[in-house]
Amino acid sequence: MMFVSKRLSVIFGEFKTVVIGYFTIVDYMT
């Protein structure tokens, strides 16, 4: 169970990084 939650947190962290990067690019383009 600990392994699953750790993996989920890693996936969520990567997703959050992608979202932040996407909004940064959009904000830079406009």
C-alpha positions in Angstrom: 0.0 0.0 0.0 2.8 2.4 0.8 4.4 1.6 -2.6 1.2 2.5 -4.4 0.7 5.8 -2.6 4.3 6.7 -3.2 3.9 6.0 -6.9 0.7 8.0 -7.0 2.4 11.0 -5.4 5.2 10.8 -8.0 2.6 10.7 -10.9 0.7 13.6 -9.3 3.9 15.6 -8.9 4.8 15.1 -12.6 1.3 16.0 -13.6 1.4 19.2 -11.5 4.8 20.1 -13.1 3.3 19.6 -16.6 0.3 21.7 -15.7 2.4 24.5 -14.2 4.7 24.5 -17.3 1.7 24.6 -19.6 0.2 27.6 -17.9 3.6 29.3 -17.8 3.9 28.9 -21.6 0.4 30.1 -22.2 0.9 33.1 -20.0 4.2 33.8 -21.8 2.5 33.5 -25.3 -0.4 35.8 -24.5 
